[in-house]
Amino acid sequence: MKNHLKPGINWPHIRQRAYQYAVLARLNKPVGIFLLLWPTLWALWIAAEGVPHPGVLTVFILGVILMRSAGCVINDYADREIDPRVNRTKDRPIAAGRVTADEAMLLFMALCFSAFLLVLTMNTFTILLSLGGVVLAGIYPFMKRYTHMPQIVLGMAFGWAVPMAFAAQTNSVPKIAWLIYVVTVLWAVIYDTMYAMADRMDDLKIGVKSTAILFGDADRVIIGILQVMMLFALYLTGEQAQLGETYMVAIAIAAALMIYQQYLIRYRQPALCISAFLNNNWLGAAVFIGIVASYI
């Protein structure tokens, strides 16, 4: 009599699928998480006047990781016909055929559902606001087909955690929350235009729209104008929140980093444009340190 043994769990296959899903969610490239996290932390610290509730802080950090991951997944799903035609993105999991479109959609829904479960631990106002965040995250990847300014929609999606943070901490969304929201939108347009500059030639060939294409040869000048506007909005934020001199030092450091970013993109070389984009992580960290130090 033959023994019919049940096959064991195929751990190598499970690990391989988990790795591909992690790459699809860009967990191997955490800079995007920080670019979303910094404005969230700015808002939480200012809303709580330097002492955010530990539970709220934990929920928002985990929520940022989940929603940024979900955004990357739906972005690659939307670009599954485009990414194989762009040198920088042709090896992404969906483009390379390592993850199917159906798998990506299931992963997107799972990430959004997990984030929503976290939000359910917050007050009703925050829960209602979170619905707007899901809509923005879902429509952003498709905007590059219809407008040359998808970076604005990206900023709106990335910045939506700001009013949510105020709602979770104070059950209200005061004027200063919307000022920080404006800062976040401006910042996203700045750094994502730098990112888009690296893909400009490929995007022109395949008909994808971006602010890098819209701005053309005026890209550096317009980015510079947006950087000045962002610095001014950060200054106004500090005035309204009554932040101290250390915050002003942080703004000065942010300005120096912006000048360095302009230096990096001066010749519009793709690799250096990506370096300028990545440098924004330090800018966000500098502003956060300035806020924390002011309250200390």
N, C-alpha and C positions, 0 to 999 in steps of 0.2 A: 504493500500500500504506500503510495507516494505521499510525502509530506507537502502540503500546500501552505507554505509560509507567506505571510503578508509581507510585501516589500517594505523596507524601512523608509524613514523620512529621507528624502534626497536633499541633505543639507547643502552640498555644493551648489545645487540648482537654486535653492532658496537664497543663499548668500549672493549668488550671481544676479538674481532678479532684484534683490534688495539694493545691491550696489547700483544697478542701472536706474532704479527709481530715485535713489539718492542723487545721482548725477543729473537726472532729469529735473529734480527739484533744486539743483545748484547748491546742494549742501556742501559740495567740495569747493565752492567759491563763496565764502561767507561775507565778503565785502558788501554785497547787496543787502544782507540782513542788517548790517550796521547802518547802512544809509537809510534804511527804514526805521531802525531802532533809535538813532540819535534824536530825531525830532520828537519821537514818542517820549523819550526820557526828559527832553527839555520841558515838554508840556506837563508831564507828571510832577517834576520837581517844582515848577512854578505854580501849578495848581495846588500842590500840597504845601507850598511855602517851605520847601526843603526837606519835608518829612513825609514821603509818600507811604501809603498803607502797604505793608508787605504783601498782602494778598492781591491787591490791585497791581502792584509792581510785577509780581510773579505771573499773573494772568496776561499782562500786556507783553512781557518778554516772550513768553511761550506763544502768544497770539501772533506776534510779529514774525517769529520763525515759521509758524504754520502758514500764515497768509502770504509771506514772501515766497515760500516754497510753492504754494498753490498758484501764485501769479506766474512763476517761472514755468510751471507745468502747462497752464492754459496758454501761455505765450507760445510755447513750442508746439502745442496742439494747433493753434491758429496759424503758425508759420510752417506747418509740416510740408507744404508744397514750395515754400520759399527757401528754407534753411539749406536744402541740398544744393542750392545754386549760389550760396555765399561761402567763400573760403573759410571764414572764421566760424561758421555754424554748421558746416556740412557733416561734422562728426558727432553732433548731438544725438542722443539716443533715438529719438523718433526719426530724424533725418537719415540716420545710418541704419535704420531698420531693427535696432536692438530692443525697442519698445513700440508696441502698436498704438494706434490712435485710441482704440477702445480702452487699453490699459491706462493711458494717460488721462482720459476723461474720468475713469473710475478713481484714479489717484487724486485728481483735482477735487472731486466730490468728497472723498474721504478726508482730505486736508481741510476743506471748508467746514465740513460737519464737525471735525475735531475742534476747530477754532470756535465754532458756534457753541459747542458744549462749554468751552471755557467762558465765553461771554455770558452764558446763562447764569453764571455765579455773580454777575454784576447787577446793578439796579436796572429798572425797566427802561429808563432813558437811554442808557448805554446799549442795551439790547436792540432798541429801535434804531439807534444810529448805526449799529453794526450792519444792518441790512443795506444801507447806502454804500458801505465799504465793499460788500460782496459784489454789488452791481458795478461799481467802478473797477474793481479788480477783474471782473468778467469781460467788460467791454473794451478795456485798454488795448489788449493785443490786436484787436480788429481795426483800431483807429488809423493805423498807418496806411490802410487801403483807401481811406476817405478824406483824410486831412493831412496837411504838412505839419501839424502841431500835435502829434500824439504824445509828445513829451509833457504837454500841459495836462493831459488826462492822466498820465503816469504820476505827475506831481499831485494831482487831486486824489488819486488812489493811495499813494504813499502817505499823503498828509492827513488822510481821514482819521488816522489814529490819534491825531491831536485833539479834535473836539471830543472824541470818545474818551480820551484820557481825562479831560476836564469833567466830562459827565460822570465818569466812574468815581472820580475823587471828590467832586463837589456837587454832583447832581445838577449842574448848570453848565452852560457854554458862554462865558463872558466874552467881551470884545477882544481881550488879549489873546484868547484862544484862536480867534479868526486871524489875528495879526500873525501869530506863529504859523498858522495854516498857510498864509500868504508867503511867509518866509520859506516854508517847505516846498511850495509849488515853484517858486522862483529857483530854489536850489536844484530841484529835480530837472527843470528845464536846462539849467546850466550844465550839470554833470552828464545828463543824458544826451545833450547836444554834442558834448565832447566825445561821448561813446559813439554816437551816430556818425561823427566825422570819420571814424575809422572804417565805416562801412559805406561811405558815401558813393564810391565808384560802383560797387556791387549793387547798391540800392537804385542808382540811376539806371543801370542796365535792366533791372527786373521790374522797375516801376513802383518801388516801395517809397513812401513819402516820409519825410522827417524834417525837423527844424534845421538840421545841418544842410539839407538841400534847399530849403526855403531861404535861409540866410545867405547862402552862396559865399561870395568873397567877403561879405561883411560879417562872417561868422564870429571872428575874434572880437570885432568892435561891439557887436550886439551882446555877446557873452559878457564882455567887460561892462556894458551898461547894466545888464541884469545882475552882475556881481555887486556893482555899486548900489543898486536898488535893494539887494538882499542885505548888504551891510547896514544900510539906513534903516531897514525894517527891523534888523536885529538890535540896532541902537534904540529904536522906539520901544521895542519889547523890554529892554533893560530899564528904560525910563519908567514905563508903566508898572513893571514889577518891582521897581525901586531896588534894582540889583546894584552891587557895589563896584569899586574900582577894579577888582579882579575880573569882573565880567567885561569891563572895557578893555582890559589887557587881552582877554580872550578874543574880542572882536578885532583887535590889532593883529593878533596872531592869524586869525582867519583871513584878514586882508593880505598879510604877507604870503599865506598859502595860495590865495587867489592870484597874486602876482607871479608866483612860481608856476601855477597852472598855465597862465598865459605864456610864460616862457616855454613850457613844454609843447604847447600847441602852435607855436609860432610858424613852423613849417608844415603843419597839418600832416605830419607823418603818422600813419595809423598806430604804430606801437607806442608812440609818445602821447597820442591822444588818449589811448587806453590808460597810460600811466597817469595822465592828468585826471581822468575819471576816478581812478583808484585813490588818488591823493585826497579826494574829498572826504574819505573816511576820517582822516586826521583833522580836517576842518570841523566836522561834526563833533569829534571827540573834544577838540579845543573849546568849542562853545559850551559843551556839557560840563567840562571841568570848571569853566568860568562861572556857570550857574551854581554848581555845587559849592564851589569855594565862596561865593557871595553869601550863601545862606549859612555856611559854617562860621 
